């Protein structure tokens, strides 16, 4: 396999503004989407499965989270987020300002979080 063949497997991260679309967005399979905002935000997957990589947050840790349709993740102000579709299908999501209504408690078996302790609300996801 040549270097050019190897590089064709990877697509670059795209920085896209979803604010103009009312906070709604879609990530196609094989594409990564980069998001960040000055204030705290909520990422809600409305359809599909997503692999979300959270950049350094308030506690200076980064982590990966897997979300399915209906699950929500709280994102700290200024935290960088990369969203990728998994399972061979596109992911549809909503990127909206954080609200207190999004802070309801969640049972441990419904968390899709790996190591960061931030709740992912909704049904469990087996990605």
Helices and strands as residue ranges (DSSP letters): H 3-7, E 13-15, G 19-21, E 24-27, E 32-35, E 41-47, E 49-54, E 63-68, E 72-75, E 81-86, E 91-97, G 100-103, G 108-110, E 113-114, E 120-121
